[in-house]
Amino acid sequence: MLTLWGLFIVSVVTLSVRSLTIDIDAAVKLAYHYMNKNSDKDEKGHIICTASDAGIYPFSIAPLYGASKHGVVGLVRSCARQLSIQGIRINGLAPNVIG
């Protein structure tokens, strides 16, 4: 049986996981929708996703943030080939890695 504190933790993690789903794929789906309307051009657009060092290396200080940034990196890598076939470029930008 979960204690009150345990129920609180479960509800926070559940809400956080829901927000991770929104953070990771909502922006790319929205960008794809509008870029796909540029059907008369060879290059329809460019999606830039904000990644982080936390998406490349373990980030134990804020594990849910790290998980969301790992998701961003994975999404960019997974979508790149299919989107390029359709004339849409996608890149992930990790500002600290650049600087």
PADREN-252655 format. One record per atom (N, C-alpha, C, O): residue number from 1; residue in one letter; x, y, z. Coordinates in pm, 1 decimal. Example, Ala and Ser with C-alpha at 12.3 -4.5 7.8 and 13.67 -1.06 7.14 Angstrom:
SITE    n  res        xx        yy        zz
SITE    1    A    1319.0    -569.0     780.0
SITE    1    A    1230.0    -450.0     780.0
SITE    1    A    1320.0    -330.0     780.0
SITE    1    A    1423.6    -331.9     846.5
SITE    2    S    1285.0    -225.0     708.0
SITE    2    S    1367.0    -106.0     714.0
SITE    2    S    1290.0       3.0     787.0
SITE    2    S    1340.9     113.8     803.9
//
This chain:
SITE    n  res        xx        yy        zz
SITE    1    M      84.5    -118.1       0.0
SITE    1    M       0.0       0.0       0.0
SITE    1    M      88.7     124.1       0.0
SITE    1    M     183.4     134.1      78.1
SITE    2    L      57.7     216.2     -86.6
SITE    2    L     136.2     338.8     -96.8
SITE    2    L     100.4     437.3      13.7
SITE    2    L     -15.9     452.9      50.9
SITE    3    T     201.5     501.5      63.5
SITE    3    T     178.6     608.3     161.1
SITE    3    T     136.7     733.9      85.3
SITE    3    T     138.6     736.2     -37.8
SITE    4    L      99.5     836.7     158.0
SITE    4    L      63.3     963.3      95.4
SITE    4    L     181.0    1018.1      15.0
SITE    4    L     163.3    1068.7     -95.9
SITE    5    W     301.6    1007.7      72.0
SITE    5    W     421.1    1053.6       0.1
SITE    5    W     443.4     971.0    -126.9
SITE    5    W     480.4    1026.0    -230.6
SITE    6    G     421.3     841.2    -119.6
SITE    6    G     437.2     754.9    -236.0
SITE    6    G     338.3     789.3    -345.9
SITE    6    G     373.5     789.3    -463.9
SITE    7    L     212.9     819.0    -307.2
SITE    7    L     113.5     860.9    -406.3
SITE    7    L     152.9     992.8    -471.9
SITE    7    L     132.8    1011.8    -591.9
SITE    8    F     209.1    1083.5    -392.5
SITE    8    F     254.9    1212.0    -445.9
SITE    8    F     364.7    1189.8    -549.8
SITE    8    F     360.6    1248.0    -658.2
SITE    9    I     462.3    1106.0    -516.8
SITE    9    I     572.3    1078.1    -609.4
SITE    9    I     519.6    1014.8    -737.5
SITE    9    I     561.2    1053.3    -846.8
SITE   10    V     428.9     918.5    -725.9
SITE   10    V     372.3     852.3    -843.4
SITE   10    V     299.0     953.1    -930.8
SITE   10    V     312.6     949.5   -1053.1
SITE   11    S     221.0    1043.5    -870.1
SITE   11    S     146.4    1140.6    -949.8
SITE   11    S     239.8    1241.2   -1016.6
SITE   11    S     214.8    1281.0   -1130.4
SITE   12    V     347.0    1283.4    -948.7
SITE   12    V     442.8    1376.6   -1008.3
SITE   12    V     514.5    1311.4   -1125.8
SITE   12    V     531.2    1374.0   -1230.4
SITE   13    V     556.7    1186.7   -1109.8
SITE   13    V     625.6    1115.9   -1218.3
SITE   13    V     530.7    1095.5   -1336.3
SITE   13    V     571.8    1110.6   -1451.4
SITE   14    T     403.7    1061.2   -1309.5
SITE   14    T     306.3    1042.2   -1416.3
SITE   14    T     285.3    1170.9   -1494.3
SITE   14    T     284.1    1169.1   -1617.4
SITE   15    L     268.8    1282.9   -1424.2
SITE   15    L     252.2    1411.6   -1491.1
SITE   15    L     377.8    1449.0   -1568.9
SITE   15    L     369.3    1502.7   -1679.4
SITE   16    S     493.3    1420.8   -1511.6
SITE   16    S     618.5    1453.7   -1578.9
SITE   16    S     636.0    1372.5   -1706.4
SITE   16    S     682.9    1424.8   -1807.5
SITE   17    V     598.7    1245.3   -1702.3
SITE   17    V     610.2    1161.2   -1821.4
SITE   17    V     515.0    1210.8   -1929.3
SITE   17    V     550.0    1210.7   -2047.3
SITE   18    R     395.2    1253.0   -1890.6
SITE   18    R     301.9    1309.6   -1989.4
SITE   18    R     360.4    1435.0   -2052.7
SITE   18    R     350.4    1453.7   -2174.0
SITE   19    S     421.1    1520.8   -1971.7
SITE   19    S     478.5    1643.0   -2027.7
SITE   19    S     600.2    1611.9   -2114.0
SITE   19    S     628.1    1685.4   -2208.7
SITE   20    L     673.0    1505.1   -2084.0
SITE   20    L     785.0    1464.7   -2169.1
SITE   20    L     736.4    1431.3   -2309.1
SITE   20    L     799.5    1469.3   -2407.8
SITE   21    T     624.2    1360.0   -2318.1
SITE   21    T     569.6    1324.4   -2448.3
SITE   21    T     535.7    1449.4   -2527.2
SITE   21    T     563.9    1457.4   -2646.7
SITE   22    I     475.5    1546.6   -2461.2
SITE   22    I     441.0    1671.5   -2528.2
SITE   22    I     567.5    1745.9   -2568.4
SITE   22    I     577.8    1793.1   -2681.6
SITE   23    D     663.4    1757.3   -2478.1
SITE   23    D     787.3    1829.5   -2507.2
SITE   23    D     862.5    1767.8   -2624.2
SITE   23    D     917.4    1839.9   -2707.6
SITE   24    I     865.6    1638.0   -2631.0
SITE   24    I     949.1    1571.0   -2729.4
SITE   24    I     888.9    1574.5   -2868.8
SITE   24    I     959.5    1607.2   -2964.3
SITE   25    D     761.6    1542.1   -2884.1
SITE   25    D     713.1    1525.3   -3020.5
SITE   25    D     614.7    1630.3   -3070.0
SITE   25    D     592.1    1638.7   -3190.7
SITE   26    A     556.2    1709.2   -2983.8
SITE   26    A     453.5    1803.8   -3028.7
SITE   26    A     508.8    1908.6   -3123.9
SITE   26    A     447.1    1936.8   -3226.6
SITE   27    A     622.3    1966.2   -3092.5
SITE   27    A     678.9    2071.2   -3177.1
SITE   27    A     717.5    2017.7   -3313.8
SITE   27    A     695.3    2084.4   -3414.9
SITE   28    V     775.2    1898.1   -3318.4
SITE   28    V     815.9    1840.7   -3446.6
SITE   28    V     692.3    1807.2   -3530.3
SITE   28    V     692.5    1829.7   -3651.3
SITE   29    K     587.7    1754.2   -3468.7
SITE   29    K     466.0    1723.5   -3543.5
SITE   29    K     403.7    1850.8   -3600.4
SITE   29    K     357.8    1852.1   -3714.6
SITE   30    L     402.1    1956.9   -3521.4
SITE   30    L     346.2    2083.3   -3567.5
SITE   30    L     428.5    2141.1   -3682.6
SITE   30    L     372.8    2185.4   -3783.1
SITE   31    A     560.7    2140.7   -3667.7
SITE   31    A     647.7    2191.4   -3774.4
SITE   31    A     630.7    2108.2   -3900.9
SITE   31    A     621.6    2163.7   -4010.4
SITE   32    Y     626.4    1977.9   -3887.5
SITE   32    Y     609.7    1889.1   -4002.5
SITE   32    Y     478.4    1919.2   -4075.1
SITE   32    Y     474.4    1922.8   -4198.1
SITE   33    H     372.5    1940.5   -3999.5
SITE   33    H     241.3    1968.8   -4057.7
SITE   33    H     247.5    2091.4   -4149.0
SITE   33    H     200.0    2086.9   -4262.5
SITE   34    Y     305.6    2199.9   -4099.8
SITE   34    Y     310.1    2322.9   -4179.3
SITE   34    Y     412.9    2316.2   -4291.7
SITE   34    Y     389.6    2371.7   -4399.1
SITE   35    M     524.9    2250.4   -4269.7
SITE   35    M     625.0    2239.5   -4374.6
SITE   35    M     577.6    2150.2   -4488.5
SITE   35    M     613.7    2171.3   -4604.3
SITE   36    N     498.5    2052.9   -4455.9
SITE   36    N     447.1    1962.1   -4557.7
SITE   36    N     353.7    2035.0   -4654.0
SITE   36    N     331.4    1987.7   -4765.4
SITE   37    K     299.1    2148.7   -4613.2
SITE   37    K     212.1    2227.8   -4700.5
SITE   37    K     291.3    2299.7   -4809.4
SITE   37    K     232.3    2346.1   -4906.9
SITE   38    N     422.8    2310.1   -4795.3
SITE   38    N     508.3    2370.8   -4896.9
SITE   38    N     540.4    2268.3   -5005.2
SITE   38    N     657.4    2242.8   -5033.8
SITE   39    S     439.2    2210.4   -5064.6
SITE   39    S     460.1    2098.4   -5155.2
SITE   39    S     523.2    2137.4   -5288.0
SITE   39    S     571.2    2049.9   -5360.1
SITE   40    D     524.7    2265.3   -5322.5
SITE   40    D     578.4    2305.5   -5451.6
SITE   40    D     728.6    2334.3   -5448.2
SITE   40    D     786.9    2367.4   -5551.4
SITE   41    K     790.7    2322.6   -5333.9
SITE   41    K     933.5    2353.3   -5321.1
SITE   41    K    1013.7    2224.6   -5305.2
SITE   41    K     964.1    2124.6   -5253.2
SITE   42    D    1141.3    2229.2   -5351.9
SITE   42    D    1229.2    2113.4   -5332.8
SITE   42    D    1264.4    2095.9   -5186.3
SITE   42    D    1261.7    1984.6   -5133.8
SITE   43    E    1297.6    2207.1   -5120.0
SITE   43    E    1327.7    2203.1   -4976.6
SITE   43    E    1214.5    2272.3   -4903.2
SITE   43    E    1192.7    2392.4   -4919.0
SITE   44    K    1143.3    2196.0   -4823.4
SITE   44    K    1023.0    2247.7   -4757.6
SITE   44    K    1051.9    2324.6   -4630.2
SITE   44    K     971.8    2409.1   -4590.1
SITE   45    G    1164.6    2297.5   -4565.6
SITE   45    G    1193.0    2368.3   -4441.5
SITE   45    G    1300.3    2300.0   -4359.7
SITE   45    G    1359.7    2200.1   -4400.5
SITE   46    H    1323.0    2357.3   -4243.1
SITE   46    H    1427.7    2309.9   -4154.3
SITE   46    H    1375.3    2315.3   -4011.5
SITE   46    H    1329.2    2420.1   -3966.3
SITE   47    I    1382.1    2203.4   -3940.0
SITE   47    I    1340.8    2196.3   -3799.9
SITE   47    I    1467.3    2192.4   -3714.9
SITE   47    I    1555.4    2109.4   -3737.3
SITE   48    I    1475.8    2282.3   -3617.3
SITE   48    I    1588.5    2281.7   -3523.4
SITE   48    I    1532.3    2254.0   -3384.6
SITE   48    I    1449.5    2329.7   -3333.9
SITE   49    C    1577.3    2146.3   -3324.4
SITE   49    C    1532.5    2106.9   -3190.4
SITE   49    C    1640.8    2143.0   -3089.6
SITE   49    C    1759.4    2120.9   -3114.5
SITE   50    T    1600.4    2197.8   -2977.3
SITE   50    T    1696.0    2233.0   -2873.2
SITE   50    T    1727.4    2109.5   -2790.2
SITE   50    T    1642.8    2059.0   -2716.4
SITE   51    A    1849.6    2062.3   -2803.7
SITE   51    A    1896.7    1948.3   -2725.9
SITE   51    A    1981.9    2002.0   -2610.8
SITE   51    A    1969.5    2118.6   -2573.4
SITE   52    S    2067.1    1918.5   -2555.4
SITE   52    S    2148.6    1957.9   -2441.4
SITE   52    S    2256.4    1853.4   -2419.8
SITE   52    S    2247.8    1741.7   -2470.9
SITE   53    D    2358.5    1891.3   -2343.1
SITE   53    D    2455.6    1791.4   -2297.7
SITE   53    D    2385.0    1677.7   -2225.1
SITE   53    D    2428.7    1562.7   -2229.7
SITE   54    A    2275.6    1711.6   -2158.3
SITE   54    A    2200.2    1612.4   -2082.6
SITE   54    A    2138.4    1506.3   -2173.1
SITE   54    A    2100.5    1399.1   -2125.9
SITE   55    G    2128.1    1535.4   -2302.9
SITE   55    G    2077.6    1437.5   -2397.1
SITE   55    G    2185.9    1349.0   -2454.5
SITE   55    G    2157.4    1251.9   -2524.6
SITE   56    I    2311.0    1382.8   -2424.6
SITE   56    I    2424.1    1307.3   -2477.6
SITE   56    I    2494.0    1229.6   -2366.0
SITE   56    I    2539.9    1117.3   -2386.8
SITE   57    Y    2501.6    1290.0   -2248.5
SITE   57    Y    2568.5    1229.5   -2132.9
SITE   57    Y    2468.0    1209.4   -2020.5
SITE   57    Y    2365.7    1277.8   -2018.0
SITE   58    P    2494.0    1117.2   -1926.6
SITE   58    P    2405.1    1100.1   -1811.3
SITE   58    P    2393.2    1230.0   -1731.3
SITE   58    P    2490.8    1303.4   -1715.8
SITE   59    F    2273.3    1257.4   -1681.1
SITE   59    F    2247.4    1381.6   -1607.8
SITE   59    F    2169.9    1346.7   -1481.0
SITE   59    F    2048.0    1363.3   -1474.9
SITE   60    S    2241.4    1298.5   -1380.6
SITE   60    S    2176.5    1247.0   -1259.6
SITE   60    S    2117.0    1355.5   -1171.3
SITE   60    S    2036.4    1324.9   -1083.4
SITE   61    I    2154.1    1480.9   -1191.9
SITE   61    I    2099.8    1589.8   -1110.3
SITE   61    I    1950.7    1608.9   -1137.5
SITE   61    I    1873.3    1633.0   -1044.9
SITE   62    A    1910.7    1598.5   -1263.2
SITE   62    A    1770.6    1616.2   -1302.6
SITE   62    A    1734.4    1506.6   -1403.8
SITE   62    A    1738.3    1530.0   -1524.6
SITE   63    P    1699.5    1388.4   -1354.8
SITE   63    P    1679.1    1274.1   -1444.5
SITE   63    P    1566.0    1292.1   -1545.6
SITE   63    P    1577.8    1243.5   -1658.1
SITE   64    L    1457.1    1359.9   -1509.8
SITE   64    L    1349.7    1378.1   -1607.3
SITE   64    L    1390.0    1475.3   -1716.9
SITE   64    L    1351.7    1457.4   -1832.5
SITE   65    Y    1466.6    1577.8   -1682.4
SITE   65    Y    1520.0    1669.2   -1783.3
SITE   65    Y    1613.5    1592.6   -1876.7
SITE   65    Y    1606.7    1607.3   -1998.7
SITE   66    G    1700.2    1511.4   -1818.2
SITE   66    G    1790.4    1429.4   -1898.1
SITE   66    G    1715.0    1335.6   -1990.4
SITE   66    G    1752.7    1317.4   -2106.1
SITE   67    A    1608.3    1276.0   -1938.8
SITE   67    A    1527.7    1184.9   -2020.5
SITE   67    A    1462.7    1259.5   -2136.5
SITE   67    A    1456.4    1207.4   -2247.8
SITE   68    S    1414.6    1380.3   -2111.6
SITE   68    S    1351.4    1455.4   -2220.8
SITE   68    S    1453.7    1494.0   -2326.9
SITE   68    S    1423.0    1491.0   -2446.1
SITE   69    K    1574.4    1530.2   -2285.3
SITE   69    K    1677.1    1568.2   -2382.4
SITE   69    K    1731.6    1446.4   -2456.8
SITE   69    K    1767.9    1457.2   -2574.0
SITE   70    H    1737.9    1331.0   -2390.6
SITE   70    H    1772.7    1207.4   -2462.3
SITE   70    H    1665.4    1177.7   -2565.9
SITE   70    H    1695.4    1131.5   -2676.0
SITE   71    G    1540.3    1204.4   -2530.3
SITE   71    G    1430.5    1186.1   -2625.1
SITE   71    G    1441.9    1277.6   -2745.1
SITE   71    G    1414.1    1236.0   -2857.6
SITE   72    V    1482.7    1402.4   -2722.9
SITE   72    V    1500.5    1497.3   -2832.8
SITE   72    V    1610.5    1448.0   -2926.8
SITE   72    V    1593.1    1447.8   -3048.6
SITE   73    V    1722.1    1406.7   -2870.5
SITE   73    V    1833.1    1357.5   -2952.7
SITE   73    V    1789.1    1233.6   -3031.2
SITE   73    V    1817.8    1222.6   -3150.4
SITE   74    G    1721.0    1142.1   -2966.5
SITE   74    G    1673.6    1021.6   -3034.2
SITE   74    G    1571.7    1052.1   -3142.4
SITE   74    G    1573.2     989.9   -3248.6
SITE   75    L    1483.0    1147.8   -3116.3
SITE   75    L    1382.8    1185.8   -3215.0
SITE   75    L    1448.3    1245.1   -3339.6
SITE   75    L    1410.9    1211.3   -3451.9
SITE   76    V    1545.7    1333.3   -3319.5
SITE   76    V    1616.0    1394.3   -3432.5
SITE   76    V    1686.9    1286.5   -3514.1
SITE   76    V    1677.0    1284.5   -3636.7
SITE   77    R    1757.1    1198.5   -3447.3
SITE   77    R    1829.0    1092.4   -3518.9
SITE   77    R    1733.6     998.8   -3592.3
SITE   77    R    1762.4     954.0   -3703.3
SITE   78    S    1621.2     969.9   -3530.1
SITE   78    S    1526.3     875.2   -3589.5
SITE   78    S    1448.0     934.9   -3705.3
SITE   78    S    1413.1     863.5   -3799.3
SITE   79    C    1419.9    1063.6   -3700.2
SITE   79    C    1337.8    1127.9   -3803.7
SITE   79    C    1417.7    1179.3   -3922.3
SITE   79    C    1360.2    1203.9   -4028.3
SITE   80    A    1547.0    1196.0   -3907.8
SITE   80    A    1627.6    1265.3   -4008.7
SITE   80    A    1614.0    1205.0   -4148.2
SITE   80    A    1589.1    1277.9   -4244.3
SITE   81    R    1629.4    1076.5   -4160.7
SITE   81    R    1627.8    1014.7   -4294.3
SITE   81    R    1490.4    1027.7   -4359.9
SITE   81    R    1481.0    1066.9   -4476.2
SITE   82    Q    1385.6     995.6   -4287.5
SITE   82    Q    1251.6     999.7   -4344.9
SITE   82    Q    1211.9    1142.4   -4382.2
SITE   82    Q    1152.4    1164.7   -4487.7
SITE   83    L    1244.5    1238.4   -4296.6
SITE   83    L    1211.4    1377.0   -4328.2
SITE   83    L    1292.4    1428.9   -4446.9
SITE   83    L    1241.4    1507.4   -4526.8
SITE   84    S    1417.9    1385.9   -4459.1
SITE   84    S    1501.0    1433.1   -4570.7
SITE   84    S    1445.3    1385.4   -4704.6
SITE   84    S    1457.6    1455.7   -4804.9
SITE   85    I    1385.7    1269.7   -4707.3
SITE   85    I    1322.2    1219.7   -4829.2
SITE   85    I    1209.9    1314.0   -4872.3
SITE   85    I    1182.7    1329.2   -4991.4
SITE   86    Q    1145.3    1377.1   -4774.5
SITE   86    Q    1034.3    1467.6   -4802.5
SITE   86    Q    1079.5    1612.8   -4817.5
SITE   86    Q     996.0    1702.1   -4832.2
SITE   87    G    1210.1    1637.3   -4813.9
SITE   87    G    1261.4    1772.3   -4832.4
SITE   87    G    1264.9    1856.5   -4706.6
SITE   87    G    1274.9    1979.0   -4714.5
SITE   88    I    1256.9    1792.9   -4590.0
SITE   88    I    1260.6    1864.2   -4462.3
SITE   88    I    1386.6    1823.0   -4387.5
SITE   88    I    1412.2    1704.3   -4367.7
SITE   89    R    1465.2    1922.1   -4346.2
SITE   89    R    1585.3    1893.3   -4266.6
SITE   89    R    1550.9    1907.9   -4118.9
SITE   89    R    1471.8    1994.4   -4081.2
SITE   90    I    1610.8    1823.1   -4035.2
SITE   90    I    1593.3    1832.7   -3890.7
SITE   90    I    1730.2    1820.1   -3825.7
SITE   90    I    1808.8    1732.1   -3860.9
SITE   91    N    1758.3    1908.9   -3730.2
SITE   91    N    1884.2    1907.3   -3657.1
SITE   91    N    1856.9    1931.3   -3509.8
SITE   91    N    1759.4    1996.7   -3472.8
SITE   92    G    1944.5    1877.4   -3426.7
SITE   92    G    1941.9    1903.9   -3283.9
SITE   92    G    2056.7    1994.6   -3248.2
SITE   92    G    2168.6    1975.1   -3295.7
SITE   93    L    2031.2    2092.1   -3166.4
SITE   93    L    2133.8    2188.6   -3126.9
SITE   93    L    2154.1    2178.6   -2976.0
SITE   93    L    2061.6    2201.6   -2898.2
SITE   94    A    2277.0    2143.7   -2935.5
SITE   94    A    2312.9    2138.9   -2793.5
SITE   94    A    2409.8    2255.1   -2767.4
SITE   94    A    2530.2    2240.4   -2788.6
SITE   95    P    2359.1    2369.5   -2722.0
SITE   95    P    2439.5    2491.5   -2713.4
SITE   95    P    2570.3    2478.3   -2637.5
SITE   95    P    2670.7    2535.6   -2679.9
SITE   96    N    2573.2    2405.9   -2528.0
SITE   96    N    2694.9    2395.2   -2448.6
SITE   96    N    2802.3    2315.7   -2521.2
SITE   96    N    2921.3    2342.3   -2503.9
SITE   97    V    2762.3    2219.4   -2601.4
SITE   97    V    2857.6    2139.7   -2676.8
SITE   97    V    2928.9    2226.3   -2779.4
SITE   97    V    3047.4    2206.7   -2806.1
SITE   98    I    2857.3    2321.8   -2836.8
SITE   98    I    2912.4    2411.1   -2937.3
SITE   98    I    3009.5    2510.1   -2873.0
SITE   98    I    3118.7    2533.7   -2924.7
SITE   99    G    2968.4    2568.0   -2759.0
SITE   99    G    3046.4    2673.5   -2695.0
SITE   99    G    3168.3    2622.6   -2634.3
SITE   99    G    3245.1    2699.3   -2576.3
//
